[in-house]
Structures are given as C-alpha cells and as structure tokens.
Amino acid sequence: MLWIKRCSVILLIAALVVAGGCAPAKESAVPEGEPVEKTAEEQGSGNLSFDQPYELLWGTMAAGSPWQVLGTAFLEDIKKNLPNVTGSILPTNATANLLGVQTGEFNIGFSLSDRTAEAWDGQGVFEKEGKLQDIRCLFCIYPHSSQSLVWADSPIKTYEDLVGKRITTGPRGSSTEQLSRLFFELMGYDPDKNFHIEYVSYSDAIELMKDGHLDAWVMMTAPIPSPYYIELSSVKPIRLLDMPENIVQEMSKLKGVDPYILPGGVYENVDYPTNAIRTRMHAVVHKDFPEQLAYDIVKIIAENFDRYEELVSAMKMTTVEEMAADVGIPYHPGALKYYEEQGWAEQ
C-alpha cells in the first residue's frame, strides 16, 4: 500500500509539471564514486555532517522564469561556499514543489504563500493528499502581486469588460490560474462560460498578445515587475486593470494573501498606482532537512543579497530583513537560528 501511495504522489507531481508546460531536468552530476540518483529521503535527514556529499534537488519553475534564474544563482553561491554540496534545478511549479518536498522527491522548492497555505491545510488541489505539514519555510523573498494587462489602446477598461473576450490566466494548474478562477467567481462570473480562456505557457502568452490573438493577460501572482510584461511594454504601450476594492478585501481573507497597491512607474507609461493583492514567494524544505545546512544556506543568500537584485528586478521590491517574513507556516529551526542572530525573526 505504501508503494502504491508513493507512486500516486509521483504521478501527481509529474502531471502538475506537465500542466505548467515543462518537465524536470537535472543540470549537475554527483561526484565520482557517489550514487547518480538519490532522492531526498535516501540522502538521510537530521544533522547531516558536511564532511559527506549532499545533493540539493531544487524545484523552481519554467526555464527563463525569475524563479529559475534565482534558483540557479542561489545554487551557484551555495556550491561555491559549501564544496561538499552539489545540486540540480528542477523546472516545475509551486504545487509540484510543495508535494515534492513533503514526499522527499525534492529537498527544497519555491512556492507562494497562498499555495503553501492551501497545502498546509490540505485544501484546494491538495485535498486528496491531505495536510502537507512536514514542510518548513527556509526564507522569504520578493512579493508577487495581481497584474492584468491590456494594450493601452484597448477598449477594455475594467475587469467587467473582459466578459466574452480572449484572455489567458496562465498555465492550467498554476497558482495564478487557480487564484484567477476564484477571483472571477467572486466577481460573479463563471470562468468557463463568461470568458474565452487560453491556458498557455508564459512564452506562448507573449506571442499570442503580440499577434492579437489575446485581448488580455490576467495574472494574480506575478513578480514586480513581470519580465513578460516588460517585454510586451517594449512592443507598444500597455495598461493595467484596477482590481475592485471589494474584491481586494474578499481575496485578502485567504491565508497568504494581502491587499496591495502596485506603485506607478513599474512599467513604462504606467505612471499610476493600481489596486491589487499580494502573495509572497518563499522557499520550503522538509522538517528533517539538515539544520546546519539550512543555517548555512540562508546565511549565504543573505550575504549575497545585493547580487540577486541585478539578476531579477523583482528583488528590488524587498529587503534582506524580509527573508524572515511570516508566510503562515513554521520556519525551519536552522534558518530561524540565523534570523534570531540577526534580529530579523519577528519581521
């Protein structure tokens, strides 16, 4: 029975990865003499000594995404400072990352605070698996906010104007797609009946917008600024839609979601603030992740924080102290030890 359950989890993770438009791929090898393939569970847990090799299996997102860029940079710095640590970046998505860390298929992964809250409570897409309460927060980084784009010359002025239009809300099963569905339902619409939704990858969405095959791009969880929106704004002027205040308040009742004002000036020609919601991007590990390794990882990232701002513009929307921000689940004790030493633990 345990074998059957484990296979079911692996199949579910694989399905979620495919839904995100990508497949896992490893980018580094284990040193000669070590096993080539080892799951997080097989490597052991607890206080792993660093005189032994350790491989990080890190769930990020699609190749070229800010998550993938940051995961690669973090891993590079970790391997420079911890010679016994090797690692691989796995292009997945938030849902697959949480499942993977819980089951030991990954040992570290990126997520968003709203999706992590669902996982912790065993709700939404995690209902079948039940509560994923073996996960722990390692560090928190930049916020994601709702941002919905139309061309500046579009007749679409409000979310109500999207009825009957061709839109995308991101890949099916992604955090932005799931949150967008709830958003439209709160607006009083049936997403499957009131809109012509294309569940496409981010790269495909860019091309469809450029070609005029989409009228709008609705994202409920996007980095600030979104590199995809920056690319579109270089083609011709864009406009962002303002989320109704009453819907902001309703959405903010969800765990991991806060009201947010997206400042003007994030994109060229968008010089006005817009009502929005915010979630937080963060990294999770298993509760049995080695304590010293957790401590060392957050220390390395904190000490190189300025470098990451040059790689991903969204990192300028946060501060190093916010690595310890509350995302609604417990912090790993190794990370918490470092944050307490820095005086950040109550951020």
MARTI-339490 format. One record per residue (C-alpha): z, y, x; chain; residue in one letter. Coordinates in steps of 0.05 Angstrom, whole numbers, m for minus. Layout:
BEGIN
<c3: Z c2: Y c1: X chain: A res: a>;
...
This chain:
BEGIN
<c3: 0 c2: 0 c1: 0 chain: A res: m>;
<c3: 16 c2: 48 c1: 57 chain: A res: l>;
<c3: m52 c2: 34 c1: 88 chain: A res: w>;
<c3: m87 c2: 48 c1: 22 chain: A res: i>;
<c3: m49 c2: 114 c1: 13 chain: A res: k>;
<c3: m66 c2: 136 c1: 84 chain: A res: r>;
<c3: m139 c2: 120 c1: 74 chain: A res: c>;
<c3: m138 c2: 160 c1: 9 chain: A res: s>;
<c3: m110 c2: 221 c1: 45 chain: A res: v>;
<c3: m162 c2: 216 c1: 100 chain: A res: i>;
<c3: m218 c2: 212 c1: 48 chain: A res: l>;
<c3: m189 c2: 272 c1: 11 chain: A res: l>;
<c3: m187 c2: 313 c1: 75 chain: A res: i>;
<c3: m259 c2: 293 c1: 91 chain: A res: a>;
<c3: m281 c2: 314 c1: 21 chain: A res: a>;
<c3: m246 c2: 382 c1: 28 chain: A res: l>;
<c3: m280 c2: 394 c1: 95 chain: A res: v>;
<c3: m348 c2: 379 c1: 65 chain: A res: v>;
<c3: m332 c2: 426 c1: 7 chain: A res: a>;
<c3: m320 c2: 481 c1: 59 chain: A res: g>;
<c3: m390 c2: 470 c1: 87 chain: A res: g>;
<c3: m372 c2: 439 c1: 154 chain: A res: c>;
<c3: m350 c2: 375 c1: 189 chain: A res: a>;
<c3: m297 c2: 363 c1: 242 chain: A res: p>;
<c3: m320 c2: 366 c1: 314 chain: A res: a>;
<c3: m278 c2: 359 c1: 377 chain: A res: k>;
<c3: m293 c2: 402 c1: 437 chain: A res: e>;
<c3: m249 c2: 375 c1: 494 chain: A res: s>;
<c3: m235 c2: 308 c1: 525 chain: A res: a>;
<c3: m169 c2: 276 c1: 543 chain: A res: v>;
<c3: m156 c2: 269 c1: 618 chain: A res: p>;
<c3: m180 c2: 205 c1: 651 chain: A res: e>;
<c3: m131 c2: 148 c1: 640 chain: A res: g>;
<c3: m107 c2: 174 c1: 573 chain: A res: e>;
<c3: m129 c2: 147 c1: 505 chain: A res: p>;
<c3: m190 c2: 184 c1: 479 chain: A res: v>;
<c3: m169 c2: 185 c1: 406 chain: A res: e>;
<c3: m96 c2: 195 c1: 387 chain: A res: k>;
<c3: m71 c2: 222 c1: 321 chain: A res: t>;
<c3: m12 c2: 270 c1: 319 chain: A res: a>;
<c3: 33 c2: 213 c1: 296 chain: A res: e>;
<c3: 11 c2: 168 c1: 353 chain: A res: e>;
<c3: 30 c2: 220 c1: 405 chain: A res: q>;
<c3: 102 c2: 219 c1: 384 chain: A res: g>;
<c3: 148 c2: 272 c1: 357 chain: A res: s>;
<c3: 214 c2: 306 c1: 370 chain: A res: g>;
<c3: 229 c2: 333 c1: 440 chain: A res: n>;
<c3: 166 c2: 312 c1: 477 chain: A res: l>;
<c3: 172 c2: 323 c1: 552 chain: A res: s>;
<c3: 119 c2: 366 c1: 583 chain: A res: f>;
<c3: 111 c2: 320 c1: 642 chain: A res: d>;
<c3: 69 c2: 279 c1: 593 chain: A res: q>;
<c3: 0 c2: 298 c1: 567 chain: A res: p>;
<c3: m3 c2: 327 c1: 497 chain: A res: y>;
<c3: m66 c2: 339 c1: 456 chain: A res: e>;
<c3: m67 c2: 393 c1: 403 chain: A res: l>;
<c3: m111 c2: 377 c1: 343 chain: A res: l>;
<c3: m121 c2: 446 c1: 312 chain: A res: w>;
<c3: m150 c2: 457 c1: 243 chain: A res: g>;
<c3: m186 c2: 524 c1: 236 chain: A res: t>;
<c3: m248 c2: 540 c1: 194 chain: A res: m>;
<c3: m323 c2: 542 c1: 199 chain: A res: a>;
<c3: m356 c2: 556 c1: 267 chain: A res: a>;
<c3: m362 c2: 631 c1: 279 chain: A res: g>;
<c3: m307 c2: 649 c1: 230 chain: A res: s>;
<c3: m248 c2: 693 c1: 252 chain: A res: p>;
<c3: m203 c2: 632 c1: 246 chain: A res: w>;
<c3: m247 c2: 592 c1: 292 chain: A res: q>;
<c3: m253 c2: 649 c1: 343 chain: A res: v>;
<c3: m177 c2: 659 c1: 344 chain: A res: l>;
<c3: m161 c2: 585 c1: 347 chain: A res: g>;
<c3: m207 c2: 578 c1: 407 chain: A res: t>;
<c3: m175 c2: 638 c1: 442 chain: A res: a>;
<c3: m104 c2: 614 c1: 427 chain: A res: f>;
<c3: m120 c2: 544 c1: 453 chain: A res: l>;
<c3: m152 c2: 572 c1: 517 chain: A res: e>;
<c3: m89 c2: 612 c1: 533 chain: A res: d>;
<c3: m43 c2: 553 c1: 516 chain: A res: i>;
<c3: m82 c2: 506 c1: 563 chain: A res: k>;
<c3: m82 c2: 558 c1: 619 chain: A res: k>;
<c3: m6 c2: 564 c1: 615 chain: A res: n>;
<c3: 11 c2: 491 c1: 599 chain: A res: l>;
<c3: m31 c2: 447 c1: 645 chain: A res: p>;
<c3: m10 c2: 382 c1: 610 chain: A res: n>;
<c3: m35 c2: 406 c1: 543 chain: A res: v>;
<c3: m107 c2: 392 c1: 521 chain: A res: t>;
<c3: m137 c2: 407 c1: 453 chain: A res: g>;
<c3: m192 c2: 409 c1: 402 chain: A res: s>;
<c3: m213 c2: 459 c1: 349 chain: A res: i>;
<c3: m230 c2: 426 c1: 283 chain: A res: l>;
<c3: m272 c2: 469 c1: 235 chain: A res: p>;
<c3: m241 c2: 452 c1: 168 chain: A res: t>;
<c3: m207 c2: 497 c1: 115 chain: A res: n>;
<c3: m137 c2: 517 c1: 93 chain: A res: a>;
<c3: m128 c2: 459 c1: 43 chain: A res: t>;
<c3: m151 c2: 405 c1: 92 chain: A res: a>;
<c3: m108 c2: 436 c1: 147 chain: A res: n>;
<c3: m44 c2: 431 c1: 105 chain: A res: l>;
<c3: m59 c2: 359 c1: 85 chain: A res: l>;
<c3: m76 c2: 342 c1: 157 chain: A res: g>;
<c3: m12 c2: 370 c1: 186 chain: A res: v>;
<c3: 31 c2: 337 c1: 132 chain: A res: q>;
<c3: 0 c2: 268 c1: 145 chain: A res: t>;
<c3: m6 c2: 273 c1: 220 chain: A res: g>;
<c3: m82 c2: 275 c1: 225 chain: A res: e>;
<c3: m75 c2: 345 c1: 256 chain: A res: f>;
<c3: m14 c2: 374 c1: 290 chain: A res: n>;
<c3: m29 c2: 447 c1: 280 chain: A res: i>;
<c3: m72 c2: 485 c1: 229 chain: A res: g>;
<c3: m86 c2: 553 c1: 199 chain: A res: f>;
<c3: m71 c2: 568 c1: 126 chain: A res: s>;
<c3: m60 c2: 624 c1: 77 chain: A res: l>;
<c3: 7 c2: 639 c1: 45 chain: A res: s>;
<c3: m16 c2: 628 c1: m27 chain: A res: d>;
<c3: m47 c2: 560 c1: m10 chain: A res: r>;
<c3: 15 c2: 540 c1: 31 chain: A res: t>;
<c3: 60 c2: 558 c1: m28 chain: A res: a>;
<c3: 18 c2: 511 c1: m73 chain: A res: e>;
<c3: 24 c2: 456 c1: m20 chain: A res: a>;
<c3: 100 c2: 464 c1: m13 chain: A res: w>;
<c3: 109 c2: 460 c1: m89 chain: A res: d>;
<c3: 57 c2: 405 c1: m99 chain: A res: g>;
<c3: 15 c2: 447 c1: m146 chain: A res: q>;
<c3: m59 c2: 461 c1: m156 chain: A res: g>;
<c3: m103 c2: 420 c1: m111 chain: A res: v>;
<c3: m41 c2: 387 c1: m82 chain: A res: f>;
<c3: m15 c2: 359 c1: m147 chain: A res: e>;
<c3: m39 c2: 288 c1: m133 chain: A res: k>;
<c3: m8 c2: 287 c1: m63 chain: A res: e>;
<c3: 58 c2: 317 c1: m86 chain: A res: g>;
<c3: 100 c2: 367 c1: m48 chain: A res: k>;
<c3: 80 c2: 376 c1: 25 chain: A res: l>;
<c3: 148 c2: 394 c1: 52 chain: A res: q>;
<c3: 142 c2: 366 c1: 122 chain: A res: d>;
<c3: 102 c2: 428 c1: 142 chain: A res: i>;
<c3: 135 c2: 486 c1: 180 chain: A res: r>;
<c3: 109 c2: 556 c1: 196 chain: A res: c>;
<c3: 95 c2: 568 c1: 270 chain: A res: l>;
<c3: 71 c2: 640 c1: 269 chain: A res: f>;
<c3: 41 c2: 691 c1: 222 chain: A res: c>;
<c3: m17 c2: 737 c1: 239 chain: A res: i>;
<c3: m62 c2: 784 c1: 201 chain: A res: y>;
<c3: m67 c2: 794 c1: 126 chain: A res: p>;
<c3: m125 c2: 774 c1: 82 chain: A res: h>;
<c3: m140 c2: 816 c1: 21 chain: A res: s>;
<c3: m184 c2: 813 c1: m41 chain: A res: s>;
<c3: m250 c2: 849 c1: m27 chain: A res: q>;
<c3: m310 c2: 846 c1: m74 chain: A res: s>;
<c3: m376 c2: 874 c1: m50 chain: A res: l>;
<c3: m438 c2: 901 c1: m85 chain: A res: v>;
<c3: m493 c2: 945 c1: m57 chain: A res: w>;
<c3: m478 c2: 1019 c1: m63 chain: A res: a>;
<c3: m538 c2: 1029 c1: m108 chain: A res: d>;
<c3: m519 c2: 972 c1: m155 chain: A res: s>;
<c3: m505 c2: 988 c1: m228 chain: A res: p>;
<c3: m443 c2: 943 c1: m223 chain: A res: i>;
<c3: m383 c2: 989 c1: m222 chain: A res: k>;
<c3: m326 c2: 944 c1: m245 chain: A res: t>;
<c3: m308 c2: 870 c1: m248 chain: A res: y>;
<c3: m326 c2: 871 c1: m322 chain: A res: e>;
<c3: m397 c2: 889 c1: m302 chain: A res: d>;
<c3: m403 c2: 822 c1: m266 chain: A res: l>;
<c3: m409 c2: 784 c1: m332 chain: A res: v>;
<c3: m476 c2: 748 c1: m333 chain: A res: g>;
<c3: m490 c2: 766 c1: m260 chain: A res: k>;
<c3: m506 c2: 722 c1: m200 chain: A res: r>;
<c3: m445 c2: 721 c1: m155 chain: A res: i>;
<c3: m411 c2: 678 c1: m102 chain: A res: t>;
<c3: m337 c2: 666 c1: m95 chain: A res: t>;
<c3: m343 c2: 625 c1: m31 chain: A res: g>;
<c3: m349 c2: 550 c1: m18 chain: A res: p>;
<c3: m323 c2: 506 c1: m73 chain: A res: r>;
<c3: m251 c2: 485 c1: m59 chain: A res: g>;
<c3: m237 c2: 542 c1: m12 chain: A res: s>;
<c3: m176 c2: 587 c1: m20 chain: A res: s>;
<c3: m219 c2: 646 c1: m41 chain: A res: t>;
<c3: m257 c2: 605 c1: m93 chain: A res: e>;
<c3: m193 c2: 577 c1: m124 chain: A res: q>;
<c3: m159 c2: 645 c1: m126 chain: A res: l>;
<c3: m222 c2: 678 c1: m155 chain: A res: s>;
<c3: m222 c2: 627 c1: m211 chain: A res: r>;
<c3: m151 c2: 646 c1: m230 chain: A res: l>;
<c3: m169 c2: 720 c1: m224 chain: A res: f>;
<c3: m226 c2: 714 c1: m274 chain: A res: f>;
<c3: m184 c2: 674 c1: m322 chain: A res: e>;
<c3: m131 c2: 728 c1: m321 chain: A res: l>;
<c3: m187 c2: 777 c1: m336 chain: A res: m>;
<c3: m202 c2: 736 c1: m398 chain: A res: g>;
<c3: m266 c2: 702 c1: m373 chain: A res: y>;
<c3: m288 c2: 630 c1: m363 chain: A res: d>;
<c3: m316 c2: 628 c1: m292 chain: A res: p>;
<c3: m362 c2: 570 c1: m311 chain: A res: d>;
<c3: m392 c2: 605 c1: m372 chain: A res: k>;
<c3: m389 c2: 680 c1: m360 chain: A res: n>;
<c3: m420 c2: 683 c1: m291 chain: A res: f>;
<c3: m476 c2: 651 c1: m252 chain: A res: h>;
<c3: m434 c2: 628 c1: m192 chain: A res: i>;
<c3: m465 c2: 601 c1: m127 chain: A res: e>;
<c3: m414 c2: 561 c1: m87 chain: A res: y>;
<c3: m446 c2: 572 c1: m19 chain: A res: v>;
<c3: m424 c2: 578 c1: 54 chain: A res: s>;
<c3: m409 c2: 647 c1: 82 chain: A res: y>;
<c3: m472 c2: 647 c1: 124 chain: A res: s>;
<c3: m514 c2: 629 c1: 63 chain: A res: d>;
<c3: m480 c2: 683 c1: 22 chain: A res: a>;
<c3: m501 c2: 735 c1: 72 chain: A res: i>;
<c3: m574 c2: 714 c1: 67 chain: A res: e>;
<c3: m572 c2: 710 c1: m9 chain: A res: l>;
<c3: m544 c2: 780 c1: m13 chain: A res: m>;
<c3: m597 c2: 807 c1: 35 chain: A res: k>;
<c3: m652 c2: 773 c1: m5 chain: A res: d>;
<c3: m628 c2: 800 c1: m71 chain: A res: g>;
<c3: m611 c2: 731 c1: m99 chain: A res: h>;
<c3: m538 c2: 751 c1: m109 chain: A res: l>;
<c3: m513 c2: 812 c1: m145 chain: A res: d>;
<c3: m442 c2: 810 c1: m117 chain: A res: a>;
<c3: m396 c2: 774 c1: m69 chain: A res: w>;
<c3: m325 c2: 764 c1: m93 chain: A res: v>;
<c3: m272 c2: 745 c1: m41 chain: A res: m>;
<c3: m199 c2: 741 c1: m59 chain: A res: m>;
<c3: m177 c2: 723 c1: 12 chain: A res: t>;
<c3: m217 c2: 759 c1: 66 chain: A res: a>;
<c3: m197 c2: 786 c1: 134 chain: A res: p>;
<c3: m195 c2: 862 c1: 142 chain: A res: i>;
<c3: m249 c2: 878 c1: 158 chain: A res: p>;
<c3: m291 c2: 818 c1: 138 chain: A res: s>;
<c3: m344 c2: 804 c1: 192 chain: A res: p>;
<c3: m391 c2: 782 c1: 136 chain: A res: y>;
<c3: m384 c2: 848 c1: 100 chain: A res: y>;
<c3: m393 c2: 886 c1: 165 chain: A res: i>;
<c3: m459 c2: 851 c1: 175 chain: A res: e>;
<c3: m481 c2: 868 c1: 104 chain: A res: l>;
<c3: m460 c2: 940 c1: 112 chain: A res: s>;
<c3: m506 c2: 945 c1: 172 chain: A res: s>;
<c3: m565 c2: 927 c1: 127 chain: A res: v>;
<c3: m552 c2: 981 c1: 74 chain: A res: k>;
<c3: m492 c2: 1017 c1: 43 chain: A res: p>;
<c3: m442 c2: 975 c1: 6 chain: A res: i>;
<c3: m389 c2: 989 c1: m47 chain: A res: r>;
<c3: m323 c2: 953 c1: m61 chain: A res: l>;
<c3: m296 c2: 940 c1: m131 chain: A res: l>;
<c3: m227 c2: 964 c1: m152 chain: A res: d>;
<c3: m181 c2: 909 c1: m179 chain: A res: m>;
<c3: m148 c2: 929 c1: m246 chain: A res: p>;
<c3: m75 c2: 947 c1: m236 chain: A res: e>;
<c3: m50 c2: 900 c1: m290 chain: A res: n>;
<c3: m87 c2: 842 c1: m257 chain: A res: i>;
<c3: m57 c2: 861 c1: m189 chain: A res: v>;
<c3: 12 c2: 855 c1: m219 chain: A res: q>;
<c3: m4 c2: 788 c1: m252 chain: A res: e>;
<c3: m33 c2: 759 c1: m188 chain: A res: m>;
<c3: 27 c2: 784 c1: m148 chain: A res: s>;
<c3: 72 c2: 738 c1: m189 chain: A res: k>;
<c3: 42 c2: 680 c1: m150 chain: A res: l>;
<c3: 81 c2: 656 c1: m89 chain: A res: k>;
<c3: 49 c2: 682 c1: m25 chain: A res: g>;
<c3: 11 c2: 739 c1: m59 chain: A res: v>;
<c3: 30 c2: 813 c1: m56 chain: A res: d>;
<c3: 0 c2: 878 c1: m83 chain: A res: p>;
<c3: m42 c2: 914 c1: m31 chain: A res: y>;
<c3: m81 c2: 978 c1: m23 chain: A res: i>;
<c3: m142 c2: 966 c1: 20 chain: A res: l>;
<c3: m149 c2: 1031 c1: 60 chain: A res: p>;
<c3: m212 c2: 1071 c1: 63 chain: A res: g>;
<c3: m252 c2: 1071 c1: 126 chain: A res: g>;
<c3: m251 c2: 996 c1: 137 chain: A res: v>;
<c3: m326 c2: 994 c1: 126 chain: A res: y>;
<c3: m380 c2: 1046 c1: 138 chain: A res: e>;
<c3: m389 c2: 1092 c1: 78 chain: A res: n>;
<c3: m330 c2: 1061 c1: 42 chain: A res: v>;
<c3: m283 c2: 1120 c1: 51 chain: A res: d>;
<c3: m237 c2: 1107 c1: m9 chain: A res: y>;
<c3: m178 c2: 1060 c1: m20 chain: A res: p>;
<c3: m183 c2: 1002 c1: m69 chain: A res: t>;
<c3: m131 c2: 964 c1: m108 chain: A res: n>;
<c3: m126 c2: 893 c1: m82 chain: A res: a>;
<c3: m80 c2: 834 c1: m69 chain: A res: i>;
<c3: m57 c2: 806 c1: m2 chain: A res: r>;
<c3: m42 c2: 738 c1: 28 chain: A res: t>;
<c3: m20 c2: 724 c1: 99 chain: A res: r>;
<c3: m56 c2: 680 c1: 149 chain: A res: m>;
<c3: m9 c2: 636 c1: 189 chain: A res: h>;
<c3: m5 c2: 571 c1: 229 chain: A res: a>;
<c3: 33 c2: 509 c1: 207 chain: A res: v>;
<c3: 58 c2: 449 c1: 245 chain: A res: v>;
<c3: 95 c2: 385 c1: 226 chain: A res: h>;
<c3: 171 c2: 389 c1: 224 chain: A res: k>;
<c3: 172 c2: 338 c1: 281 chain: A res: d>;
<c3: 127 c2: 380 c1: 326 chain: A res: f>;
<c3: 160 c2: 384 c1: 396 chain: A res: p>;
<c3: 210 c2: 442 c1: 396 chain: A res: e>;
<c3: 196 c2: 465 c1: 467 chain: A res: q>;
<c3: 121 c2: 464 c1: 455 chain: A res: l>;
<c3: 129 c2: 506 c1: 392 chain: A res: a>;
<c3: 171 c2: 556 c1: 431 chain: A res: y>;
<c3: 120 c2: 560 c1: 488 chain: A res: d>;
<c3: 61 c2: 568 c1: 441 chain: A res: i>;
<c3: 89 c2: 628 c1: 404 chain: A res: v>;
<c3: 112 c2: 659 c1: 469 chain: A res: k>;
<c3: 42 c2: 652 c1: 499 chain: A res: i>;
<c3: 8 c2: 682 c1: 437 chain: A res: i>;
<c3: 58 c2: 739 c1: 433 chain: A res: a>;
<c3: 48 c2: 757 c1: 507 chain: A res: e>;
<c3: m28 c2: 757 c1: 499 chain: A res: n>;
<c3: m29 c2: 792 c1: 431 chain: A res: f>;
<c3: m69 c2: 853 c1: 453 chain: A res: d>;
<c3: m125 c2: 809 c1: 478 chain: A res: r>;
<c3: m137 c2: 779 c1: 409 chain: A res: y>;
<c3: m147 c2: 848 c1: 378 chain: A res: e>;
<c3: m211 c2: 854 c1: 420 chain: A res: e>;
<c3: m237 c2: 788 c1: 394 chain: A res: l>;
<c3: m222 c2: 795 c1: 319 chain: A res: v>;
<c3: m217 c2: 864 c1: 288 chain: A res: s>;
<c3: m170 c2: 840 c1: 233 chain: A res: a>;
<c3: m116 c2: 831 c1: 286 chain: A res: m>;
<c3: m110 c2: 906 c1: 288 chain: A res: k>;
<c3: m82 c2: 903 c1: 217 chain: A res: m>;
<c3: m18 c2: 870 c1: 241 chain: A res: t>;
<c3: 33 c2: 875 c1: 297 chain: A res: t>;
<c3: 63 c2: 824 c1: 345 chain: A res: v>;
<c3: 130 c2: 830 c1: 310 chain: A res: e>;
<c3: 98 c2: 805 c1: 246 chain: A res: e>;
<c3: 88 c2: 737 c1: 277 chain: A res: m>;
<c3: 157 c2: 724 c1: 247 chain: A res: a>;
<c3: 139 c2: 749 c1: 177 chain: A res: a>;
<c3: 164 c2: 708 c1: 118 chain: A res: d>;
<c3: 109 c2: 666 c1: 86 chain: A res: v>;
<c3: 155 c2: 627 c1: 39 chain: A res: g>;
<c3: 167 c2: 563 c1: 79 chain: A res: i>;
<c3: 216 c2: 548 c1: 136 chain: A res: p>;
<c3: 198 c2: 566 c1: 207 chain: A res: y>;
<c3: 196 c2: 511 c1: 260 chain: A res: h>;
<c3: 261 c2: 515 c1: 300 chain: A res: p>;
<c3: 224 c2: 523 c1: 366 chain: A res: g>;
<c3: 187 c2: 584 c1: 340 chain: A res: a>;
<c3: 248 c2: 612 c1: 306 chain: A res: l>;
<c3: 287 c2: 608 c1: 372 chain: A res: k>;
<c3: 236 c2: 654 c1: 405 chain: A res: y>;
<c3: 234 c2: 703 c1: 347 chain: A res: y>;
<c3: 310 c2: 707 c1: 347 chain: A res: e>;
<c3: 310 c2: 722 c1: 421 chain: A res: e>;
<c3: 260 c2: 779 c1: 408 chain: A res: q>;
<c3: 298 c2: 805 c1: 348 chain: A res: g>;
<c3: 240 c2: 792 c1: 301 chain: A res: w>;
<c3: 268 c2: 737 c1: 259 chain: A res: a>;
<c3: 283 c2: 779 c1: 198 chain: A res: e>;
<c3: 214 c2: 812 c1: 193 chain: A res: q>;
